[in-house]
Amino acid sequence: MKVTCRIEKLVLELPFTIFRGTTSEQHICIAEIEHEGVTGYGEASPSAYYGDSVDAAARTIRASEAVLSGPEWDFDPYALEAVSKRLGREFPESPSGRAAVEIALHDLAGKLAGLPVYKMLGLAGIDPPPTSYTVGVRDVDLLSDGIERLRSFPILKVKLGFGREEDLLDLLRGETDAVLRADVNEGWDVDTALEKMARYGEKYSMEFFEQPLPKTDREGYRRLMAETDQTVIVDESVTAGRDIPGWAGLAHGVNIKLMKSGGIREALAMVAAARAVGLKVMLGCMVESSVGISAAAQIAPLVDYCDLDGNLLIANDPFVGVRGDAGVLDLGDSPGIGVRPRF
């Protein structure tokens, strides 16, 4: 068994803007775990917001070889739950690095078994929900040139909390028939949220509002639940299964991402925790290549909403895998997570 790591730079087709800032590129780490002539691929797309970094992810991936096959146990590509717990103890500083190793292990195990990961998880026969496509440009004028592409998506997730919000919403509602979702990325205070959620919800028929308030503003979320009938999803507020029970009654649902949870196993635990307390589940992503998106898609049959469009936003995807073109996530029958290098 051998673990390798390389760093890649993903270039976005358009600058991606949220309340906290704008980015035009994202550095990721690709993990490769080779065993008996078979290679599993994983990806880390770290976020500084969660205290993660490319350097930390790369260190985690490279150091994982000693953890996966240490003196006290032999390497077992199917020991996914045990390895996940071990990685969590050894590398708490980089959830995306842990995710990369864990994704690569799931990919390897699926390839060795000759099965897609979603089938290994018992999720065959359940279609995943359609994915949204994120509209994150700062300048509404830039968007008009790409409106034809947006028309092919049944669901659009709109970044709010800054700039010409209503101009953007007017353009999308006037030029597309898409269901609109809002992602505010903590950009409003509670009074602003109450006013805008009521107005935007009625004017644009918003499906839900994601993270309208700062992640720790529990009293603000309590007010939203009491004073608005709009659906509220929290994202930045939850990173692991232990976070979820405390949000029962303060939101309608949670957004789970492999890159903040540390991988597929914790994401599955988060789904179970959310269901146990009556919360809906959304499955999201960072800016990622087809490796990260294809891995997340393996558990998409379990959730209510998908936002797995990270590989649709980039111009230089180094892999071919599951894509949500026109909103459809086709998991296919390729073993593992269903990816292969583009070159």
C-alpha positions as CSV (number, residue, x, y, z in Angstrom):
1,M,0.0,0.0,0.0
2,K,1.3,3.4,-0.9
3,V,-0.1,6.9,-0.4
4,T,0.8,9.9,-2.5
5,C,-0.4,13.5,-2.7
6,R,-0.2,16.2,-5.3
7,I,-1.5,19.8,-5.3
8,E,-3.6,21.1,-8.2
9,K,-4.9,24.5,-8.9
10,L,-8.6,24.7,-10.0
11,V,-9.5,27.8,-12.1
12,L,-13.1,29.0,-11.9
13,E,-14.9,30.0,-15.1
14,L,-16.2,33.1,-13.4
15,P,-15.1,34.8,-10.1
16,F,-17.1,33.3,-7.3
17,T,-18.4,35.8,-4.7
18,I,-20.0,35.3,-1.4
19,F,-20.6,37.7,1.5
20,R,-17.1,37.0,2.9
21,G,-15.2,37.6,-0.4
22,T,-14.3,36.7,-3.9
23,T,-12.2,33.9,-5.3
24,S,-11.1,33.0,-8.9
25,E,-9.1,29.8,-8.1
26,Q,-8.9,27.1,-5.5
27,H,-5.9,24.9,-4.6
28,I,-6.8,21.3,-3.8
29,C,-4.9,18.1,-2.9
30,I,-5.4,14.9,-4.8
31,A,-4.7,11.8,-2.7
32,E,-3.9,8.5,-4.3
33,I,-3.8,5.2,-2.4
34,E,-2.4,2.3,-4.4
35,H,-2.9,-1.3,-3.3
36,E,-2.4,-4.5,-5.2
37,G,-2.1,-2.6,-8.5
38,V,-5.4,-0.6,-7.9
39,T,-5.5,3.1,-7.2
40,G,-8.2,4.9,-5.2
41,Y,-8.5,8.7,-5.6
42,G,-9.5,11.3,-3.0
43,E,-9.6,15.1,-2.8
44,A,-9.1,17.8,-0.2
45,S,-10.5,21.2,-1.0
46,P,-9.7,23.1,2.2
47,S,-11.4,26.2,3.6
48,A,-9.5,28.7,5.7
49,Y,-12.9,29.5,7.2
50,Y,-12.8,26.2,9.0
51,G,-9.1,26.6,10.0
52,D,-7.9,24.3,7.2
53,S,-5.3,24.8,4.6
54,V,-3.6,23.2,1.6
55,D,-0.5,22.6,3.6
56,A,-2.4,21.0,6.5
57,A,-4.3,18.8,4.1
58,A,-1.2,17.7,2.3
59,R,0.5,16.9,5.6
60,T,-2.5,14.8,6.6
61,I,-2.6,12.9,3.4
62,R,1.2,12.2,3.4
63,A,1.2,11.2,7.1
64,S,-1.8,8.9,6.7
65,E,0.3,6.1,5.2
66,A,1.8,5.3,8.6
67,V,-1.7,5.4,10.2
68,L,-3.3,3.2,7.5
69,S,-0.6,0.4,7.9
70,G,1.1,0.8,11.3
71,P,2.9,-1.8,13.3
72,E,-0.2,-2.6,15.3
73,W,-2.4,-3.5,12.3
74,D,-2.3,-4.6,8.7
75,F,-3.8,-2.5,6.0
76,D,-7.4,-3.4,5.3
77,P,-9.1,-1.4,2.5
78,Y,-12.5,-2.3,3.9
79,A,-11.9,-1.1,7.5
80,L,-13.5,2.2,6.5
81,E,-15.2,3.0,9.8
82,A,-12.2,2.1,11.9
83,V,-9.9,4.1,9.7
84,S,-12.2,7.1,9.8
85,K,-12.1,7.2,13.6
86,R,-8.4,6.8,13.6
87,L,-7.9,9.7,11.1
88,G,-10.1,11.9,13.2
89,R,-8.0,11.3,16.3
90,E,-4.6,11.7,14.5
91,F,-5.4,14.7,12.2
92,P,-8.0,17.0,13.8
93,E,-6.6,20.1,12.2
94,S,-7.5,19.2,8.5
95,P,-11.0,17.9,7.9
96,S,-10.4,18.1,4.1
97,G,-7.2,16.1,4.4
98,R,-9.1,13.4,6.3
99,A,-11.8,13.5,3.7
100,A,-9.3,13.0,0.9
101,V,-7.8,9.9,2.5
102,E,-11.2,8.5,3.3
103,I,-12.6,9.2,-0.2
104,A,-9.6,7.4,-1.7
105,L,-10.2,4.4,0.6
106,H,-13.8,4.2,-0.4
107,D,-12.8,4.5,-4.1
108,L,-10.2,1.8,-3.6
109,A,-12.6,-0.5,-1.7
110,G,-15.2,-0.1,-4.4
111,K,-12.8,-0.9,-7.2
112,L,-11.5,-4.0,-5.4
113,A,-15.0,-5.2,-4.8
114,G,-16.1,-4.2,-8.4
115,L,-19.0,-2.1,-7.1
116,P,-19.9,1.6,-7.0
117,V,-19.7,3.0,-3.5
118,Y,-23.4,3.9,-3.4
119,K,-24.1,0.2,-4.0
120,M,-21.7,-0.8,-1.3
121,L,-23.7,1.5,1.0
122,G,-27.0,-0.2,0.0
123,L,-28.3,2.9,-1.8
124,A,-29.0,1.3,-5.2
125,G,-32.5,2.0,-6.6
126,I,-32.9,5.4,-5.1
127,D,-32.5,8.4,-7.4
128,P,-30.6,11.4,-5.9
129,P,-32.4,14.7,-5.8
130,P,-31.5,17.2,-8.6
131,T,-28.6,19.4,-7.9
132,S,-28.7,23.2,-7.9
133,Y,-26.3,25.4,-9.8
134,T,-24.8,28.3,-7.9
135,V,-24.9,31.8,-9.1
136,G,-22.1,33.7,-7.3
137,V,-21.0,36.6,-9.5
138,R,-20.7,40.0,-7.9
139,D,-21.6,42.0,-11.1
140,V,-25.1,41.2,-12.4
141,D,-24.0,42.5,-15.8
142,L,-21.5,39.6,-16.1
143,L,-24.3,37.1,-15.7
144,S,-26.4,38.2,-18.7
145,D,-23.9,36.6,-21.1
146,G,-24.3,33.2,-19.4
147,I,-28.1,33.2,-19.0
148,E,-28.6,30.5,-21.6
149,R,-26.6,28.0,-19.5
150,L,-28.5,28.9,-16.4
151,R,-31.8,28.1,-18.2
152,S,-30.7,24.4,-18.4
153,F,-30.7,24.0,-14.6
154,P,-34.0,23.4,-12.8
155,I,-32.7,24.8,-9.5
156,L,-30.4,27.9,-9.0
157,K,-28.8,28.7,-5.7
158,V,-28.2,32.5,-5.5
159,K,-25.5,34.0,-3.3
160,L,-27.0,36.9,-1.3
161,G,-25.9,39.1,1.5
162,F,-24.0,41.6,-0.6
163,G,-24.3,43.9,-3.6
164,R,-27.2,44.1,-6.0
165,E,-29.2,41.2,-4.6
166,E,-32.6,42.2,-6.0
167,D,-31.2,43.0,-9.4
168,L,-29.8,39.5,-9.5
169,L,-33.0,37.9,-8.3
170,D,-35.0,40.0,-10.8
171,L,-32.8,38.8,-13.7
172,L,-33.0,35.1,-12.7
173,R,-36.7,35.2,-12.1
174,G,-37.3,37.0,-15.4
175,E,-35.0,35.0,-17.6
176,T,-35.4,31.4,-16.1
177,D,-38.1,29.1,-14.8
178,A,-35.7,27.7,-12.2
179,V,-36.6,27.1,-8.6
180,L,-34.5,29.7,-6.6
181,R,-32.7,29.0,-3.4
182,A,-30.8,31.7,-1.4
183,D,-27.4,31.3,0.3
184,V,-26.6,34.2,2.5
185,N,-23.3,32.9,4.1
186,E,-24.1,34.7,7.4
187,G,-24.6,38.0,5.6
188,W,-27.7,39.4,7.4
189,D,-28.6,40.4,10.9
190,V,-31.9,39.1,12.2
191,D,-34.0,42.2,11.5
192,T,-32.7,42.3,7.9
193,A,-33.3,38.6,7.5
194,L,-36.9,38.8,8.7
195,E,-37.6,41.7,6.2
196,K,-35.8,40.2,3.2
197,M,-37.0,36.6,3.8
198,A,-40.6,37.8,3.8
199,R,-40.2,40.0,0.8
200,Y,-38.0,37.7,-1.3
201,G,-40.0,34.6,-0.3
202,E,-43.2,36.2,-1.7
203,K,-41.7,38.0,-4.7
204,Y,-39.4,35.2,-6.0
205,S,-40.9,32.0,-4.4
206,M,-37.7,31.1,-2.8
207,E,-37.5,27.4,-1.8
208,F,-35.3,28.1,1.2
209,F,-32.7,30.5,2.8
210,E,-29.4,29.0,3.7
211,Q,-27.3,30.4,6.6
212,P,-29.0,33.8,6.7
213,L,-27.4,34.7,10.1
214,P,-24.0,34.3,11.7
215,K,-23.4,30.7,12.6
216,T,-23.6,31.1,16.4
217,D,-26.6,33.4,16.5
218,R,-29.0,30.8,18.1
219,E,-31.3,33.4,19.5
220,G,-31.6,35.0,16.0
221,Y,-32.4,31.7,14.5
222,R,-35.0,31.1,17.2
223,R,-36.7,34.4,16.1
224,L,-36.6,33.4,12.5
225,M,-38.4,30.1,13.3
226,A,-41.0,32.0,15.3
227,E,-41.6,34.9,13.0
228,T,-41.3,33.7,9.5
229,D,-42.8,30.8,7.5
230,Q,-39.7,30.5,5.2
231,T,-37.5,27.4,5.3
232,V,-34.1,27.9,7.0
233,I,-31.1,25.7,6.4
234,V,-27.8,26.0,8.4
235,D,-24.4,25.3,6.9
236,E,-21.5,27.0,8.6
237,S,-23.2,26.2,12.0
238,V,-22.7,22.4,11.7
239,T,-19.5,20.5,10.9
240,A,-20.0,17.2,12.6
241,G,-22.8,14.9,13.9
242,R,-22.3,16.2,17.4
243,D,-23.4,19.7,16.3
244,I,-26.7,18.7,14.9
245,P,-29.0,18.0,17.8
246,G,-28.6,21.5,19.1
247,W,-30.1,22.9,16.0
248,A,-33.4,21.0,16.3
249,G,-36.1,23.7,16.5
250,L,-33.7,26.5,15.4
251,A,-33.7,25.5,11.7
252,H,-35.5,23.3,9.3
253,G,-32.4,21.6,7.9
254,V,-28.6,21.3,7.8
255,N,-26.1,21.4,4.9
256,I,-23.5,18.6,5.0
257,K,-20.2,18.8,3.1
258,L,-17.5,16.1,3.0
259,M,-14.8,18.8,3.2
260,K,-15.9,20.2,6.5
261,S,-17.1,16.9,8.1
262,G,-13.9,15.0,7.3
263,G,-15.3,12.5,4.9
264,I,-18.1,10.1,4.0
265,R,-18.3,8.3,7.3
266,E,-19.0,11.4,9.4
267,A,-21.3,12.7,6.7
268,L,-23.4,9.5,7.0
269,A,-23.4,10.1,10.8
270,M,-24.6,13.6,10.2
271,V,-27.4,12.4,8.0
272,A,-28.5,10.0,10.7
273,A,-28.3,12.6,13.4
274,A,-30.4,15.1,11.4
275,R,-33.1,12.5,10.7
276,A,-33.2,11.5,14.3
277,V,-34.1,15.1,15.3
278,G,-36.4,15.8,12.4
279,L,-34.2,18.0,10.3
280,K,-34.0,18.0,6.5
281,V,-30.7,17.3,4.9
282,M,-28.9,19.1,2.2
283,L,-25.6,17.9,0.6
284,G,-23.3,20.6,-0.5
285,C,-19.7,21.1,-1.6
286,M,-16.8,23.5,-1.9
287,V,-15.1,24.4,-5.2
288,E,-14.0,20.9,-6.0
289,S,-13.0,18.7,-8.9
290,S,-15.0,15.7,-10.0
291,V,-13.3,13.6,-7.4
292,G,-14.9,15.4,-4.4
293,I,-18.2,15.8,-6.2
294,S,-18.4,12.2,-7.3
295,A,-17.6,11.1,-3.7
296,A,-20.4,13.2,-2.2
297,A,-22.8,12.0,-4.9
298,Q,-22.4,8.4,-3.6
299,I,-24.5,9.4,-0.5
300,A,-26.9,11.8,-2.4
301,P,-29.7,9.2,-2.4
302,L,-30.0,9.8,1.3
303,V,-30.7,13.6,1.3
304,D,-33.5,16.0,0.5
305,Y,-31.5,18.7,-1.4
306,C,-28.3,18.6,-3.4
307,D,-25.9,21.4,-4.2
308,L,-23.1,19.4,-5.9
309,D,-22.0,21.8,-8.6
310,G,-18.3,22.5,-7.7
311,N,-16.9,20.7,-10.7
312,L,-19.4,22.6,-13.0
313,L,-17.9,25.9,-11.9
314,I,-14.3,25.2,-12.9
315,A,-12.5,25.4,-16.3
316,N,-9.8,22.8,-15.8
317,D,-11.2,19.7,-14.0
318,P,-8.4,17.2,-13.9
319,F,-10.8,14.2,-13.6
320,V,-13.9,12.8,-15.3
321,G,-16.7,11.6,-13.0
322,V,-20.2,12.4,-11.8
323,R,-21.5,15.7,-13.0
324,G,-24.8,17.5,-12.4
325,D,-25.2,18.8,-15.9
326,A,-28.8,20.2,-16.2
327,G,-29.2,19.3,-12.6
328,V,-29.1,15.5,-13.1
329,L,-26.7,13.4,-11.0
330,D,-26.2,10.1,-12.8
331,L,-24.2,7.9,-10.4
332,G,-23.6,5.2,-13.1
333,D,-22.1,1.8,-12.5
334,S,-18.4,2.4,-12.4
335,P,-16.7,0.8,-9.4
336,G,-15.6,3.1,-6.6
337,I,-16.6,6.7,-6.8
338,G,-16.7,6.6,-10.6
339,V,-13.8,8.8,-11.5
340,R,-10.8,8.6,-13.8
341,P,-8.0,11.1,-14.6
342,R,-8.7,13.3,-17.6
343,F,-5.2,13.0,-18.9
